[in-house]
Structures are given as C-alpha cells and as structure tokens.
Amino acid sequence: MQLSGLLPACARVIRRRALARSLSLRARPALELKGIYPPISTPFTAGEEIDYAGLEENLRRFGEIPFRGFVVQGSTGEYAYLTKDERLEIVRRVRKTVPKDKLVLAGSGCESTQATIEMTEEMAKCGADAVLVVTPCYYRGRMTSSALVQHYRKVADSSPVPVVLYSVPGNTGLDLPVDAIVTLSQHPNIIGIKDSGGDVTRIGLISHKTQNSGFQVLCGSAGFLLPGYSVGAVGGICALGNILGAQLCELERLCLNSQWKEAKELQHRLIEPNAAVTRKFGIPGVKQAMEWFGYHGGFCRSPLLPLTEPEIKELRRDFTANGWL
C-alpha cells in the first residue's frame, strides 16, 4: 500500500478504537443508581416551619431499610414551597445524617437554565452525590425537544456531579420527549432519568434505545415498579417509600431474583395505597399515612390543606383493604 493510502487507513483504525473505548467507558455508569429511593417528605410544624428534628428522626428510621439512597427536594418534599436557603439546608442536614454509602440525590431544577446551574452547584457543595433536574414548564408551549436538550446540556456541562433527568407530567404538564432523552443519554454527565408518567411502554422504549450508553431508568412510582423492572428499569424513586419502604425493597429483591409470582402478589397489594398517596390525595395523603406508620409526617405548607375526615377514612381503607393497617 502506498504511504498516502496507509495514513488515512491508520487514522480510521485509531478513530474506531477511540470510539470503542469511549463507548466502553460510557457503558459503565459514573454513578450506579440501581435500587429504591424514597423522595423524602419535608415535615412542617403547625406554624409551617421545617421540623428538622422530625426529619432527622425519619432518616434514622429509614436507615433500617435497605434503600440505595434518598431523594431530597423532589415533588414529595414540597420543594416548590421552600426558599432557596431552606432547600440547601435540608440537603446539608440529610447528607450529614445518612451514612456515606447511601446516595443523596438532590432536586436542583428551576425554571431558568441559569438558576438551575446555580442551584446545582450549591446542592453539590451541600453534599449531593447527584442532582435530579425537573423539566422547566412555565412556558411549556415552547419547551420543544431542542429547548430541553439545550437546557439539560448546559446544566450537565456545568454540574460538578452527575445529572438525572426528571419527567413528571402529572405536575408539570410536560413529558420529556423520548428523542430528547436519547440525545441527552449520550452526554457523559447525564446518567439517567426518573420517569413518573406511568407509561411502561415508554420506559421500555427508553431502556431499549439507551441500553448501549449506560443510561439508567428509574420508575417514578411504586404503582408500576414490577412492570418497570421487566422492561429495563434499574430501580425506583417512589413516594410510597416514605411509608412502606421495606416492602418496596422486598419487591425489588423479588424482581431481581426472577420470583415473578411473589413479586406480582406484592405489587398488587401496593397499587391501591400507592394511588392513594399519589394521584388521589398527594402530599397530604403521604403525610397522614406516615403518621400511622410511626414516622413524622407533620403538616403541609400552605396552600396545601390537610385531609378532611372523609378523605382520611378513605385513605385508611386503601391501606387496610390490602393488609397494611
């Protein structure tokens, strides 16, 4: 072969090897997310101040459950009703309280890219191992795939810790498009997604289209944890974990050991209580149920109201009918 032809051929081989090494490295996540996480609730006093003592007591009790880690400042934590200083202080206290082998994922999403970048950097300083970034949604009509890809890339480029995407259309009215997720999965500092939409076929499609990049999918609710595992999810961030955390970890164990009959039976018993503390009664339902199970649920912050007596009775039926109370 002429030297003129040899050089381009060598260059192509070098590029292929470099790409193979890059893909191999990317296939090994920068941070292993596998497991169950409760998006921890923020207990408030009757005067709507944060009950830090109650929060820390909850964390100590959670320490008896084999959680992979904790999500702080998720939707269940009422992050939208907290000041910036409160958000940071809670993350700081959680990191100080929980063991170092437990991951702390902190919600850092804000409406603007710049504010999200700043909050992300602050969350990392407070000890977060990774950040959970919800989709900006106030101008949802302009939140196209291109706009969202640009947003998340800028955040991930600046973030000192790995980024986990967060799609929660029940709250934002916006689903992070699959094509945007696939594009973002190639970013070396974007390691996964919490998908709370409840569409198992979508979870399967995301898992399928990102399987060679090391991207990790977490179910955003206990109601579809088993089917999520069956199509490629690696864990879950579930509000019900604040109440029935040990049972969710058991469901994970059954799925990982292919004990599908037992897993199905347990999943069935979790569907109604999960729906009660998510779609039906939301945060007030989570907090009321936490009190029944010996945790500090506390009050909600306004404008959220506590449950009415008829709602409390209905919530209790959803738990007792499935053998949990």
Secondary structure, 3 states (H helix, E strand, C coil): CCHHHHHHHHHHHHHHHHHHHHHHHHCCCCCCCCEEECECCCCECCCCCECHHHHHHHHHHHCCCCCCEEEECCHHHCHHHCCHHHHHHHHHHHHHHCCCCCEEEEECCCCCHHHHHHHHHHHHHCCCCEEEEECCCCCHHHCCHHHHHHHHHHHHHHCCCCEEEEECHHHHCCCCCHHHHHHHCCCCCEEEEEECCCCHHHHHHHHHHCCCCCCEEEECCHHHHHHHHHCCCCEEECCCHHHHHHHHHHHHHHHHCCCHHHHHHHHHHHHHHHHHHHHHCHHHHHHHHHHHCCCCCCECCCCCCCCCHHHHHHHHHHHHCCCCC
